[in-house]
Amino acid sequence: MAVRHPRGALRVIVSGGTGFIGRALVRSLSERGDDVVVLSRAAGGGASALGPRATCRRGAGKVDLTAWTPEEAGDWAKVVDGADAVVHLAGAGVLDASWTPERKEVLRSSRIRSTELLAEAIARAEDKPRVFVSSSAIGYYGTHAGDRVLTEDSPPGTDFLARLVVDWESAAAAAREVPGVRVCHPRIGLVLGPRGGMLEKMLPAFRAFVGGPVGTGAQYMGWIHLVDTVRALEHALDTDLTGPFNVTAPEPVTMDTFAHALGEAMGRPAIFRVPSFAVKLALGSRSEAVLTGQRAIPKRLVDGEFAFVFPELTSALADIVTRP
């Protein structure tokens, strides 16, 4: 059952629309004809905040920016009224700073409080959006899952990140209680793209012939190409999908496999392993998010016959490393 209105276009509110995933989603929505309103702290920078490619309108949809305060209610909430959908992607970077008590609070409030505010804005709107796509992460399953295959029915973990994600999803409760509003949570994995995410940090070492696996290499990586990430978010807008769904490729791989595949795609060796102790020294408690992983599979997307453009790692990396 599609949610698109009779004109065939949607008015979509996107938080975090100036980020790595957000810019790609905004561009795709505009190109397919949807009108987008981006909620961003960077709205003062104008359309340039969306990146050089996002400002090139190839489709009929227009893109507007609205400044928002993701931890405080404000007039920004008015843009939710009359929208067809809200996609919530905002949140402070997990690895951007040391996990001091203050930083952990930033990680929580930037996700949980912003989700609560958007859910409350949806609940108060006179003309309510029909779908709230509130992002989440495969960190839900915890950092000690080992090689267990994880589906959306797997239980949550108990570490800091897992508890954060559980509370993050729970924060959308106000929207879930509204009749006629569909709420879903894309549990997003490690997104691979040419200008952001994990690869942006790994590529320089491989280009310099000093790349290799991180840690033991046995940790699983629930990866997905940026193209398929965007398509999965649009799938959530256009279908009757509800609840959590894993946004990962069908075949998660170990860090060893990933590093060697990246080396082959770039014509570089992948023999310079970064030992676990070095990662712990550099990142402290944050190393937990790097040295462990989740073998998450997208069962709900596969069961819903979602067609991946890049279902396997070799083609995904080949596409990314050959882009300018």
N, C-alpha and C positions, 0 to 999 in steps of 0.2 A: 504494500500500500504506500504510494508516494505521498509526500507532503507538499509538493509544489502547487502553487496557486494557479488559477486559470490562465494568467498571462504567460505561464511557463518560466517565470523568473522568481527569485526569492530576494527578500531584503534580509541580509544576514549581518548580525553584530559579531565582530571578532575581537576578542581581547588578546593581547600579545601578538597583534598582527604585524608588528615590526620585527619580530624574532625570526629565527631560522626557518621554522615550520610555518609560522604565521605569514611571512612574506610570500611563500610559495602558495599557500592556500588562498590568500587574498587575490593573487594574480590569477589563479585558476578559476576562482569563482567569478571574477570580473570577465574573464575571457569567455566563460560559458553564458554570460548575460545577466548574472546576478548583481544586484546593487549591494555594496558592502560599506559598513560603517566600522572603522577600526578604533577600538578603545586603546589608547596608548599614552604612557607618560611622555613619549617623544612627540606628541601631536603638535607641539609648538614648532617643531622643525618642518612642518608642512608635508607635502606629498613625498619629499625626498627621504623622509623617515622610513618609507616603505622600501627603499632600495631603488637602484637605477632601472631595473627591469620592471618592477611593479608599477611604475608610473606610465608605462607604455600601454595604452588601451587598445587591445586587439579586438575586444568584444564590445557588446552594447552596455555592459554593466559599468556603473560609476563607482568610485572609491572616495569616501570622505573619512577624515580623521576627527575624532573627538577626544579631548583630554579627559583623563579620568584619574581618580584617586582610589586605587584598588584596595586600600585598607580603610577607606572612609566613605560613607554615603555622600552623595552630592547630586547636582543637577544632571550629571552624565547619565544617571539612571533613566532619564526621560526618553533616551533614544531606544530603549528596549520596547517601549509601548508602540505597537504597530509593526514590529519586526516579525518576520516569519520564523526566524531561528536565531539562536545565540550559540556561538562556539567559543569556549573559554580555554585559552592556551597559555595564559600568563602565569608566571611563577619565577622566583629568583633561581639562578643557576646553582645546581647542587654542588658542583665542584669549583665554583668561582672563588671561594674563600674558605678559610679554616673553619671547622665546625666548633666554634666557641659557643657557649650558651646563648650569646646574643645572636650569632649567625643562625643557630638552629631555630630561634624564634622568628627570624626573618624568613627562613625557608617555610616555616609553618604558616605564618600570617599572610605571606604573599600568595599562598595557595588557598588556605582554608578560609580566611576572612574574605578574600576576593570572591570565592565561590559562594559564600553565604550572601554577600551583597548582591551578586547577580541573580541568585535564586530568589531573594526577597524582591528584587526589582521585577522579576518575571511574575511573581505572585501578586504584586500590587498593580501591574499593568491592566488597563481597561481592555485593550486589544492585545491579548497575550500571545507570545510566540508559541508555536506548536511543538518546538523541539529545543532542548537544551543539551548540547554536546559539551560535556564538562570533562576536560582531559584528566588523565590519570597516568599511571606508569606501571610497568611490569615489576618495579621494585615492590609492589604489593605482595609478591610471593616470598620476599625475604632474601637475604644474602647467603643462606645456608641450605639452599634446596639441592645443591649438588647436581647430579645428572638426571634427576627426576623430571619427567615430562610434565609440564604445567599447562593446564587449561583454565578457562574462566571459572571452573568449578573447584579448582584447587584452593586450599585454605591459605589465609594470609600468613606472612612471617611475623616475627616478634621484635626485629631490630628497629632502629630509629627510622630508617627510610620506609619500612613496611608499615609501621604505625602511622607515619606521616601520610602515606597514600590511603590507608583505611579512613583516616579522619578527613582527608581531602574529598573522597567520594561521599562520605556521610554529610559533608557540608552542603550538598545540593538538596537536602531534605525538603526545604520550603518549596522548591519547584516540583518535587515528586508528589507532593500532597495536592497539587492543583489539577483538577479534572481537565483532561484534554491536552495536557502538556507531557510530552514524551521526553524522558531523561535517559541519556546513555553516557557511558564512561569509556572512551578509548584508552586502554592501558598501553601506552606507547613504549616501544622498545628503543634500541639504539638506532637512530635515524642516520642513514648514510647519504651524504650529498656533497657536491663539489665546493661549496662555500659556507661551511658551518658544521656544527656537530663534532662528533668524535674524529672523523677523518681529517678535519682541518688541523687537528693537533698531531695526527700521526703522519700525514703526508710529508712534512719537511724532513723528518728523519729518514724516511724511505728514499726520498729524492737525493739525500746526501749519502746513500748507501750504508746507513747505520740503523736501519729499521729492524724490528723483530717483535716477537711476542712479549707481552707484559705479564709478569708473575709466572706462575707455574705453566700457564698456557692451557690448563685443563678446564678452566672456567668457561661456561657456556655464554654465548652472546646471542641474545634475541634481537637480531638486526632486522632492518627494513629499509628499502630505498625511499628517498624523499618523495619520489613520484607516487609510489604506492601508499605512502602515508597520507598524502593529500587526497588520493582517490578513496581511501578508507574513510576519511572524515566526510567527504562528500557523500559516500555511501550511507553514512549515518544520517545525513540530512535528508536523503532522498528515499529512504526505506522506512519500515516500521521497527527497526532495530531498537531495543531497549536494554538497559542495564550495561554491565561491563563487557567489553570485547577486546581481545588482545590485538594490538596493531604491530605485528611482527611478520616476517616472511615465514613460509611453511617449514623451512629447514634451518633451525638454529645451528650454529657451529661453535666449536671450541675456539679459544683465542689462538691456539697454535694453528688451527686450520685457517682462521681468518688472516693471520699475519702472513702465512705462506701464500694464500690466494692473492693478497694485496701485493706482495712482492712479485708474483708472476705477472699480475696485471700491469705493473709498472716496469717490469724488466729489471728488478732489483733483488738482491739477496734479502732474506729475512732471518738472519742468523744472530743478530745482536739482541739477545734477550735482556729485558730490563728486570732484574731480580726483585723478588717481593720485598726484601728488606729496603731496597732503594726507594721503592714506591711508598713504603710506610714512612721512611725518613722524610720524603718530600711532601707527602699529603697528610700524614698523621691519621686521624680517625676517618678521614675521607677515603683512605685507601681501601676501605671495606667495599666501597662501591665500584672499585676498579679491579680488585683482585678476586672478586666473586661475581657470579652471574646467575641468570635464570634461563632455563631451557623451556621457554614459553612458546607455545604454538598457537596460531590463530584459529582455533576450532570453530568459533562462531562465524567468522568470515568464510572459512572453507565450507562449512555446512550451508551457508547462505549463497554459495556459488559465486563468491567474489573472485574476479579474475585478476590475478597478480600480473603486472607487467614484468616484474623482475622477481620470480619465485626462487631463484637460486643465486648464490653469491657470485659466481664467476661472471655472469652477464651483468649483474648489478655493478660490480667494481669496474668492469670493462667500460661500461657506460660513463661512469663518474670520472675515471682518470683520463679519459680522452676528451672531456669537455674543456673548453678554453677557460 
